[in-house]
């Protein structure tokens, strides 16, 4: 479907920071095309719908990609062990998902530069290298979990493990190697549509709708005080699997590669809401049908893996339900592998100055496609090695993601307040207040998760003490910031962001931007964050190695 209208005269565009010339041109989406010179306003419903269809993709894919193999395990564990009592966590995550990803899509559309490159340019080589290296390691491990999901699904369906892994890897690589952004996105959106298989499974399992509604809106902690620590760690797992660091890097670069500019911002926000709706519906369905499947059975409270859920569904709702779940797991694992591999290839290409676009063929972006294919091939190989500690790798991914997420959110918040980067698109006071609170919660969860890995027998009282300490530190930080603001005579009303002409505003070339001024407080905060991340990562990795060695 191609949407074209009579073009209106446009001003000569000024230089922008876009690094790859393949990122400029017609928007060629899976469901439509918008020509570069098509600048006419969208006034009718038909024109708006055609534009939305052409734009749909980045938000949908990043959200559905987040309901991957790891998410199936996490949501399945919540449903099997605690019924629907943790459904409320999904409701609380909706504004977090939107605000985080909205800031990322804004950065992509306005700057034309990937997340890792912006961190490198605005915060220095250490943080730039750190962001790429930790993303590379974390994504490599996450890819392994996607192939674990493929093996579990294939095993349930009676398919040979080796053949299933090799075929899946070939499909993942071949879909990106076509040299056509549009063809890749069509494959990805078809896979996103297949994720809706979770909905009929929900109706086959017949969970109690009234209970689902109640638990979705009324928070509760199942299991009593004796299980508080276990439940808290599962809640952290739900947060970690729903708000993952790779999402930030993927969506920003994908928006750029799709050639979306600020004038289509409202359509991209709609795309993001569609993706959030799909991911929340899928997650709630999994918790609901898993809870209904195992309620009152010997399997309740004894989660093993996603294959165990498929067998339980077959016993409770019939063989078709189990088969559909296995197909949905296979589909989710492939979507996750697409997104995670691309986020890494985009980030490395952005930082190293390599050509990095799905609009280019393999010959035009050798480094980009090499990174993508090598990651997929390495993950597939690890899964096929006999005796690989796959369960431990899955646990390690969740832990490292939880540890690293606060740093990703901190940089996201700082970049969205950098007026040299976003100009009239910079954050307003309300977004900053909400995001700062989210960052505080993520830091607290990260500290708890790190402590739990280092001390597996951590008590509920210790977790509450950590939460209290982090809360006090947060109040002190807010008090300091407010005192500093008053001392300088600042008020929220005195520093409004000038939004004039923002639809046509894009970030100038990176080399022309003034260097950001780092206050003493920010330097101290960044130093503390750097120290915490390095220590936490080293301790967590050491602990994982000790477990792997049987100590």
Secondary structure per residue as TSV (DSSP state, phi and psi in degrees):
chain	resnum	aa	ss	phi	psi
A	1	X	-	360.0	125.9
A	2	X	E	-118.0	129.2
A	3	X	E	-107.9	112.5
A	4	X	-	-133.7	141.5
A	5	X	-	-139.7	172.3
A	6	X	-	-64.3	127.1
A	7	X	-	-78.9	145.0
A	8	X	-	-99.3	154.6
A	9	X	-	-59.2	139.2
A	10	X	-	-123.3	154.0
A	11	X	-	-72.9	155.1
A	12	X	-	-64.5	121.5
A	13	X	-	-68.5	141.8
A	14	X	-	-83.6	169.2
A	15	X	-	-63.4	140.7
A	16	X	-	-120.7	178.0
A	17	X	-	-91.7	3.2
A	18	X	-	-52.9	127.4
A	19	X	-	-91.0	-26.0
A	20	X	-	-120.8	121.9
A	21	X	G	-65.3	-13.7
A	22	X	G	-70.9	-12.7
A	23	X	G	-86.0	6.7
A	24	X	S	-121.3	132.6
A	25	X	S	145.4	-161.6
A	26	X	-	-64.3	144.6
A	27	X	E	-83.1	113.5
A	28	X	E	-113.3	84.3
A	29	X	E	-86.0	171.6
A	30	X	T	-63.4	-32.0
A	31	X	T	-112.8	12.0
A	32	X	E	166.7	169.5
A	33	X	E	-130.5	141.8
A	34	X	E	-125.8	119.9
A	35	X	-	-71.8	150.1
A	36	X	T	-59.4	-36.4
A	37	X	T	-89.2	7.4
A	38	X	-	-86.2	92.2
A	39	X	-	-111.1	9.1
A	40	X	-	-67.4	145.4
A	41	X	-	-66.6	146.1
A	42	X	-	-92.4	103.2
A	43	X	-	-105.5	-33.4
A	44	X	S	-91.4	159.8
A	45	X	H	-61.7	-40.3
A	46	X	H	-63.2	-44.1
A	47	X	H	-63.7	-39.8
A	48	X	H	-67.6	-39.6
A	49	X	H	-66.3	-42.8
A	50	X	H	-62.4	-38.9
A	51	X	H	-65.8	-43.4
A	52	X	H	-61.0	-43.5
A	53	X	H	-61.8	-37.5
A	54	X	H	-69.1	-32.9
A	55	X	H	-82.2	-32.8
A	56	X	T	-51.5	133.5
A	57	X	T	158.6	-66.7
A	58	X	H	-57.5	-51.1
A	59	X	H	-66.6	-41.1
A	60	X	H	-64.6	-47.7
A	61	X	H	-67.3	-41.9
A	62	X	H	-66.4	-35.6
A	63	X	H	-74.7	-48.2
A	64	X	H	-65.3	-36.5
A	65	X	H	-60.9	-24.1
A	66	X	H	-77.0	-23.0
A	67	X	S	-84.2	62.0
A	68	X	S	-96.4	-162.1
A	69	X	H	-59.7	-41.6
A	70	X	H	-63.4	-38.7
A	71	X	H	-66.5	-40.4
A	72	X	H	-57.1	-42.5
A	73	X	H	-67.4	-43.4
A	74	X	H	-67.3	-49.0
A	75	X	H	-66.6	-37.0
A	76	X	H	-64.0	-40.3
A	77	X	H	-63.8	-42.5
A	78	X	H	-60.7	-44.5
A	79	X	H	-70.3	-42.6
A	80	X	H	-70.0	-40.2
A	81	X	H	-87.2	-30.9
A	82	X	H	-130.6	15.0
A	83	X	T	64.4	-139.1
A	84	X	T	-101.1	15.1
A	85	X	T	-65.5	-18.5
A	86	X	T	-105.0	13.7
A	87	X	T	-59.5	-31.9
A	88	X	H	-60.0	-24.6
A	89	X	H	-62.3	-31.7
A	90	X	H	-67.6	-38.9
A	91	X	H	-63.5	-41.9
A	92	X	H	-67.7	-27.9
A	93	X	H	-79.2	-16.7
A	94	X	H	-58.3	-52.4
A	95	X	H	-64.5	-31.4
A	96	X	H	-65.7	-46.1
A	97	X	H	-59.1	-46.2
A	98	X	H	-65.6	-49.7
A	99	X	H	-63.2	-45.2
A	100	X	H	-60.1	-50.7
A	101	X	H	-75.6	-27.6
A	102	X	H	-65.2	-39.3
A	103	X	H	-64.9	-37.9
A	104	X	H	-67.8	-44.8
A	105	X	H	-66.9	-32.0
A	106	X	H	-64.6	-44.2
A	107	X	H	-60.4	-42.7
A	108	X	H	-65.9	-49.1
A	109	X	H	-66.9	-36.0
A	110	X	H	-84.4	-39.1
A	111	X	H	-92.2	-35.4
A	112	X	-	72.7	13.3
A	113	X	S	-126.6	139.0
A	114	X	-	-67.2	163.2
A	115	X	H	-61.3	-46.9
A	116	X	H	-63.2	-40.5
A	117	X	H	-65.9	-38.9
A	118	X	H	-63.9	-41.1
A	119	X	H	-61.7	-44.6
A	120	X	H	-59.1	-46.7
A	121	X	H	-74.3	-33.8
A	122	X	H	-96.4	-19.2
A	123	X	H	-125.9	0.3
A	124	X	-	101.9	170.6
A	125	X	H	-66.6	-35.7
A	126	X	H	-59.7	-53.5
A	127	X	H	-69.0	-33.5
A	128	X	H	-62.8	-47.3
A	129	X	H	-65.7	-41.0
A	130	X	H	-61.1	-44.1
A	131	X	H	-63.6	-39.7
A	132	X	H	-74.9	-42.6
A	133	X	H	-66.2	-46.1
A	134	X	H	-68.9	-33.4
A	135	X	H	-64.6	-42.8
A	136	X	H	-60.8	-48.7
A	137	X	H	-65.5	-46.7
A	138	X	H	-64.6	-42.2
A	139	X	H	-67.3	-35.9
A	140	X	H	-61.7	-42.5
A	141	X	H	-68.8	-38.5
A	142	X	H	-62.7	-38.9
A	143	X	H	-60.7	-36.4
A	144	X	H	-61.0	-40.9
A	145	X	H	-66.0	-31.8
A	146	X	H	-65.1	-40.9
A	147	X	H	-73.4	-27.1
A	148	X	H	-62.4	-43.2
A	149	X	H	-59.9	-38.9
A	150	X	H	-63.6	-41.8
A	151	X	H	-67.0	-38.1
A	152	X	H	-65.4	-44.1
A	153	X	H	-65.0	-44.8
A	154	X	H	-62.6	-40.2
A	155	X	H	-61.7	-42.5
A	156	X	H	-65.9	-37.7
A	157	X	H	-79.7	-2.6
A	158	X	T	79.6	22.1
A	159	X	-	-93.4	146.5
A	160	X	-	-61.4	134.4
A	161	X	H	-60.1	-50.7
A	162	X	H	-62.1	-46.7
A	163	X	H	-62.6	-40.6
A	164	X	H	-64.6	-44.3
A	165	X	H	-66.0	-45.6
A	166	X	H	-63.6	-43.4
A	167	X	H	-64.9	-43.2
A	168	X	H	-62.7	-43.6
A	169	X	H	-61.5	-40.6
A	170	X	H	-63.6	-41.4
A	171	X	H	-65.1	-44.0
A	172	X	H	-62.0	-42.7
A	173	X	H	-72.6	-47.6
A	174	X	H	-62.4	-35.8
A	175	X	H	-63.4	-30.8
A	176	X	H	-88.4	-18.4
A	177	X	T	-90.7	15.8
A	178	X	T	-79.7	-16.8
A	179	X	S	76.5	11.7
A	180	X	-	-129.3	114.9
A	181	X	H	-58.8	-43.2
A	182	X	H	-62.2	-42.4
A	183	X	H	-65.3	-41.7
A	184	X	H	-60.5	-46.8
A	185	X	H	-65.6	-33.6
A	186	X	H	-62.7	-41.7
A	187	X	H	-62.9	-46.2
A	188	X	H	-62.8	-42.7
A	189	X	H	-71.1	-32.9
A	190	X	H	-62.1	-40.4
A	191	X	H	-67.0	-36.8
A	192	X	H	-62.1	-41.0
A	193	X	H	-62.7	-36.1
A	194	X	H	-67.2	-21.1
A	195	X	T	-65.0	-18.4
A	196	X	T	-70.8	-3.1
A	197	X	H	-57.9	-22.0
A	198	X	H	-65.3	-26.2
A	199	X	H	-68.0	-51.1
A	200	X	H	-62.3	-30.8
A	201	X	H	-62.0	-40.0
A	202	X	H	-57.0	-46.6
A	203	X	H	-71.9	-28.7
A	204	X	H	-67.1	-34.4
A	205	X	H	-82.5	-18.8
A	206	X	T	55.9	55.7
A	207	X	-	-68.8	157.6
A	208	X	-	-72.4	114.9
A	209	X	H	-62.6	-41.8
A	210	X	H	-61.9	-39.8
A	211	X	H	-67.0	-40.7
A	212	X	H	-58.5	-48.4
A	213	X	H	-62.4	-45.3
A	214	X	H	-60.3	-49.4
A	215	X	H	-71.8	-19.9
A	216	X	H	-73.7	-32.1
A	217	X	H	-108.7	-14.8
A	218	X	S	-113.9	109.2
A	219	X	-	-63.8	145.0
A	220	X	-	-156.6	154.5
A	221	X	-	-116.1	107.5
A	222	X	T	-75.2	159.3
A	223	X	T	90.9	-10.7
A	224	X	-	78.4	-179.4
A	225	X	G	-65.1	-27.2
A	226	X	G	-67.6	-23.0
A	227	X	G	-109.5	11.3
A	228	X	H	-58.0	-43.5
A	229	X	H	-63.2	-44.1
A	230	X	H	-63.0	-43.8
A	231	X	H	-65.9	-41.1
A	232	X	H	-60.5	-41.7
A	233	X	H	-67.8	-33.4
A	234	X	H	-69.0	-38.4
A	235	X	H	-61.7	-41.2
A	236	X	H	-62.4	-38.3
A	237	X	H	-62.1	-40.0
A	238	X	H	-63.8	-43.0
A	239	X	H	-63.3	-44.3
A	240	X	H	-65.8	-34.8
A	241	X	H	-82.6	-19.7
A	242	X	H	-94.1	-30.2
A	243	X	S	-122.2	87.4
A	244	X	-	-104.2	146.5
A	245	X	H	-57.9	-36.4
A	246	X	H	-63.5	-25.3
A	247	X	H	-59.2	-40.3
A	248	X	H	-63.4	-46.5
A	249	X	H	-68.9	-40.0
A	250	X	H	-65.7	-53.1
A	251	X	H	-65.7	-38.4
A	252	X	H	-61.2	-46.5
A	253	X	H	-70.9	-34.8
A	254	X	H	-70.0	-38.8
A	255	X	H	-58.7	-42.3
A	256	X	H	-65.3	-45.6
A	257	X	H	-66.0	-29.1
A	258	X	T	-80.2	-7.7
A	259	X	T	72.3	31.7
A	260	X	-	-81.7	131.2
A	261	X	-	-114.6	171.1
A	262	X	G	-56.6	-26.7
A	263	X	G	-67.1	-14.6
A	264	X	G	-107.3	20.1
A	265	X	H	-59.3	-43.4
A	266	X	H	-65.9	-30.9
A	267	X	H	-72.2	-36.8
A	268	X	H	-70.1	-33.2
A	269	X	H	-65.3	-38.8
A	270	X	H	-62.9	-40.8
A	271	X	H	-58.8	-41.5
A	272	X	H	-64.6	-42.0
A	273	X	H	-63.9	-37.4
A	274	X	H	-60.7	-45.8
A	275	X	H	-62.0	-42.0
A	276	X	H	-63.4	-42.5
A	277	X	H	-59.8	-44.4
A	278	X	H	-64.2	-42.8
A	279	X	H	-69.9	-38.9
A	280	X	H	-70.8	-41.1
A	281	X	H	-60.9	-44.1
A	282	X	H	-63.9	-44.1
A	283	X	H	-65.9	-43.2
A	284	X	H	-65.0	-39.9
A	285	X	H	-61.2	-42.7
A	286	X	H	-62.9	-45.8
A	287	X	H	-61.9	-41.3
A	288	X	H	-66.6	-51.1
A	289	X	H	-74.4	-25.7
A	290	X	H	-70.7	-40.5
A	291	X	H	-61.3	-45.7
A	292	X	H	-66.3	-34.4
A	293	X	H	-66.6	-40.9
A	294	X	H	-103.7	-4.6
A	295	X	T	-58.8	127.4
A	296	X	T	74.9	11.7
A	297	X	S	-111.1	170.3
A	298	X	T	-68.3	-16.7
A	299	X	T	-83.7	-11.7
A	300	X	T	-64.2	128.6
A	301	X	T	82.5	5.1
A	302	X	-	-128.3	57.6
A	303	X	-	-63.9	138.5
A	304	X	-	-115.6	-66.5
A	305	X	-	-159.4	-178.7
A	306	X	H	-64.2	-31.0
A	307	X	H	-64.4	-34.7
A	308	X	H	-63.2	-35.0
A	309	X	H	-65.5	-41.9
A	310	X	H	-60.6	-43.6
A	311	X	H	-65.5	-40.3
A	312	X	H	-63.3	-41.7
A	313	X	H	-62.3	-41.5
A	314	X	H	-61.3	-39.3
A	315	X	H	-72.1	-34.0
A	316	X	H	-87.9	-42.7
A	317	X	H	-120.2	1.9
A	318	X	-	107.5	159.3
A	319	X	H	-60.1	-35.5
A	320	X	H	-60.8	-38.7
A	321	X	H	-62.2	-43.0
A	322	X	H	-64.1	-41.1
A	323	X	H	-65.2	-44.0
A	324	X	H	-62.1	-38.9
A	325	X	H	-64.5	-42.3
A	326	X	H	-63.5	-40.3
A	327	X	H	-65.3	-41.5
A	328	X	H	-62.7	-39.2
A	329	X	H	-64.3	-43.2
A	330	X	H	-61.2	-45.3
A	331	X	H	-61.1	-46.4
A	332	X	H	-63.6	-38.2
A	333	X	H	-65.3	-39.0
A	334	X	H	-70.4	-41.8
A	335	X	H	-60.9	-45.5
A	336	X	H	-59.9	-41.4
A	337	X	H	-64.1	-41.1
A	338	X	H	-52.4	-56.6
A	339	X	H	-67.9	-43.4
A	340	X	H	-65.9	-42.4
A	341	X	H	-64.4	-43.0
A	342	X	H	-65.7	-39.6
A	343	X	H	-60.1	-38.6
A	344	X	H	-69.8	-46.8
A	345	X	H	-62.2	-41.6
A	346	X	H	-61.0	-47.6
A	347	X	H	-63.7	-44.7
A	348	X	H	-66.9	-41.5
A	349	X	H	-62.5	-39.1
A	350	X	H	-64.2	-46.2
A	351	X	H	-73.6	-39.1
A	352	X	H	-87.5	-2.4
A	353	X	T	74.9	24.5
A	354	X	-	-83.2	154.2
A	355	X	-	-65.0	128.2
A	356	X	-	-145.0	80.3
A	357	X	-	-149.8	141.0
A	358	X	T	-72.7	-9.9
A	359	X	T	-74.5	-17.2
A	360	X	S	-94.8	146.9
A	361	X	-	-75.8	173.8
A	362	X	G	-58.0	-39.5
A	363	X	G	-65.5	-25.0
A	364	X	G	-92.7	-5.2
A	365	X	-	-152.8	59.3
A	366	X	H	-57.7	-46.1
A	367	X	H	-62.6	-42.9
A	368	X	H	-59.8	-49.9
A	369	X	H	-72.4	-28.8
A	370	X	H	-65.6	-44.9
A	371	X	H	-60.8	-46.0
A	372	X	H	-59.4	-51.9
A	373	X	H	-67.6	-38.2
A	374	X	H	-64.3	-40.1
A	375	X	H	-62.8	-47.4
A	376	X	H	-62.2	-46.2
A	377	X	H	-64.0	-41.7
A	378	X	H	-64.1	-43.7
A	379	X	H	-63.6	-42.7
A	380	X	H	-62.8	-39.2
A	381	X	H	-65.5	-43.6
A	382	X	H	-60.1	-42.8
A	383	X	H	-63.7	-32.1
A	384	X	H	-85.2	-10.3
A	385	X	S	-71.9	122.6
A	386	X	T	-59.2	135.2
A	387	X	T	83.3	5.7
A	388	X	-	-63.0	136.2
A	389	X	-	-77.1	71.1
A	390	X	H	-65.1	-40.1
A	391	X	H	-62.5	-41.0
A	392	X	H	-66.8	-38.2
A	393	X	H	-63.3	-40.0
A	394	X	H	-62.3	-44.7
A	395	X	H	-63.8	-40.5
A	396	X	H	-62.9	-37.7
A	397	X	H	-61.4	-49.2
A	398	X	H	-61.4	-40.3
A	399	X	H	-66.8	-50.0
A	400	X	H	-64.0	-36.7
A	401	X	H	-62.2	-42.0
A	402	X	H	-65.4	-38.3
A	403	X	H	-67.1	-40.7
A	404	X	H	-86.7	-18.7
A	405	X	H	-58.2	-41.1
A	406	X	H	-58.3	-38.2
A	407	X	H	-65.5	-39.6
A	408	X	H	-63.0	-40.9
A	409	X	H	-69.4	-35.8
A	410	X	H	-62.9	-47.7
A	411	X	H	-64.9	-36.6
A	412	X	H	-61.0	-44.7
A	413	X	H	-65.3	-42.9
A	414	X	H	-65.1	-42.4
A	415	X	H	-64.6	-37.4
A	416	X	T	-77.4	-4.5
A	417	X	T	-107.4	2.8
A	418	X	-	-86.2	102.7
A	419	X	H	-68.8	-22.2
A	420	X	H	-68.6	-28.1
A	421	X	H	-87.0	-45.6
A	422	X	H	-110.5	-12.2
A	423	X	G	50.6	-122.9
A	424	X	G	-71.4	-5.2
A	425	X	G	-97.3	5.3
A	426	X	S	-64.0	159.3
A	427	X	-	-59.5	148.3
A	428	X	-	-95.1	173.6
A	429	X	H	-59.0	-40.8
A	430	X	H	-65.9	-43.1
A	431	X	H	-63.0	-40.7
A	432	X	H	-64.2	-41.8
A	433	X	H	-63.4	-45.7
A	434	X	H	-66.0	-45.6
A	435	X	H	-66.6	-36.2
A	436	X	H	-62.6	-39.9
A	437	X	H	-64.9	-40.5
A	438	X	H	-62.2	-44.4
A	439	X	H	-59.9	-41.9
A	440	X	H	-60.2	-42.3
A	441	X	H	-66.1	-41.8
A	442	X	H	-64.7	-38.4
A	443	X	H	-63.0	-43.3
A	444	X	H	-61.3	-46.7
A	445	X	H	-63.1	-37.2
A	446	X	H	-63.4	-43.0
A	447	X	H	-64.5	-42.0
A	448	X	H	-63.0	-44.4
A	449	X	H	-63.6	-42.2
A	450	X	H	-61.8	-44.5
A	451	X	H	-63.1	-38.9
A	452	X	H	-67.1	-34.6
A	453	X	H	-70.2	-41.0
A	454	X	H	-73.3	-32.8
A	455	X	-	-128.0	84.6
A	456	X	T	-57.0	-25.2
A	457	X	T	-94.4	23.8
A	458	X	-	-56.0	139.2
A	459	X	-	-92.2	164.0
A	460	X	H	-62.8	-37.3
A	461	X	H	-63.5	-38.2
A	462	X	H	-65.0	-41.7
A	463	X	H	-60.6	-43.3
A	464	X	H	-64.6	-37.2
A	465	X	H	-63.2	-41.7
A	466	X	H	-62.5	-43.6
A	467	X	H	-61.3	-42.1
A	468	X	H	-64.9	-43.4
A	469	X	H	-62.9	-43.5
A	470	X	H	-65.7	-36.1
A	471	X	H	-63.9	-42.7
A	472	X	H	-64.0	-43.4
A	473	X	H	-60.7	-38.3
A	474	X	H	-65.3	-42.7
A	475	X	H	-62.9	-41.8
A	476	X	H	-62.1	-43.2
A	477	X	H	-63.9	-41.6
A	478	X	H	-64.8	-41.6
A	479	X	H	-61.8	-42.2
A	480	X	H	-63.3	-45.0
A	481	X	H	-62.7	-40.5
A	482	X	H	-67.7	-41.0
A	483	X	H	-63.3	-40.9
A	484	X	H	-65.0	-39.1
A	485	X	H	-64.9	-43.1
A	486	X	H	-69.0	-35.8
A	487	X	H	-62.4	-32.6
A	488	X	T	-92.5	2.2
A	489	X	T	75.7	23.1
A	490	X	-	-89.3	146.0
A	491	X	-	-135.9	160.1
A	492	X	T	-62.0	-34.4
A	493	X	G	-74.7	-22.9
A	494	X	G	-83.9	-7.2
A	495	X	G	-126.8	52.8
A	496	X	-	-70.0	153.1
A	497	X	-	-86.7	126.7
A	498	X	-	-74.9	112.9
A	499	X	-	-94.3	7.0
A	500	X	T	-59.4	129.2
A	501	X	T	65.1	25.1
A	502	X	G	-71.5	-25.0
A	503	X	G	-60.6	-32.0
A	504	X	G	-101.7	5.4
A	505	X	-	-88.3	131.8
A	506	X	-	-134.7	155.0
A	507	X	-	-63.4	132.8
A	508	X	-	-67.0	170.6
A	509	X	-	-51.2	143.1
A	510	X	G	-56.2	-38.9
A	511	X	G	-68.1	-14.4
A	512	X	G	-93.3	-7.1
A	513	X	S	-78.2	141.9
A	514	X	-	-68.9	144.8
A	515	X	-	-67.9	140.1
A	516	X	-	-67.2	143.0
A	517	X	-	-91.0	122.8
A	518	X	-	-98.5	115.2
A	519	X	-	-71.2	165.0
A	520	X	H	-60.7	-41.6
A	521	X	H	-63.2	-41.2
A	522	X	H	-67.8	-39.2
A	523	X	H	-61.3	-42.2
A	524	X	H	-64.2	-44.7
A	525	X	H	-62.3	-44.0
A	526	X	H	-66.6	-37.5
A	527	X	H	-64.5	-41.4
A	528	X	H	-64.8	-41.2
A	529	X	H	-62.9	-43.7
A	530	X	H	-60.3	-45.1
A	531	X	H	-63.7	-45.2
A	532	X	H	-61.5	-46.8
A	533	X	H	-62.2	-44.1
A	534	X	H	-64.3	-46.0
A	535	X	H	-65.0	-46.3
A	536	X	H	-62.7	-43.8
A	537	X	H	-62.5	-45.1
A	538	X	H	-62.6	-46.0
A	539	X	H	-64.9	-41.0
A	540	X	H	-65.7	-44.5
A	541	X	H	-63.0	-42.2
A	542	X	H	-60.5	-43.1
A	543	X	H	-64.0	-41.6
A	544	X	H	-63.8	-41.1
A	545	X	H	-63.8	-41.2
A	546	X	H	-60.9	-42.9
A	547	X	H	-63.6	-41.6
A	548	X	H	-62.8	-33.1
A	549	X	T	-86.0	-1.4
A	550	X	T	83.3	20.8
A	551	X	-	-98.6	360.0
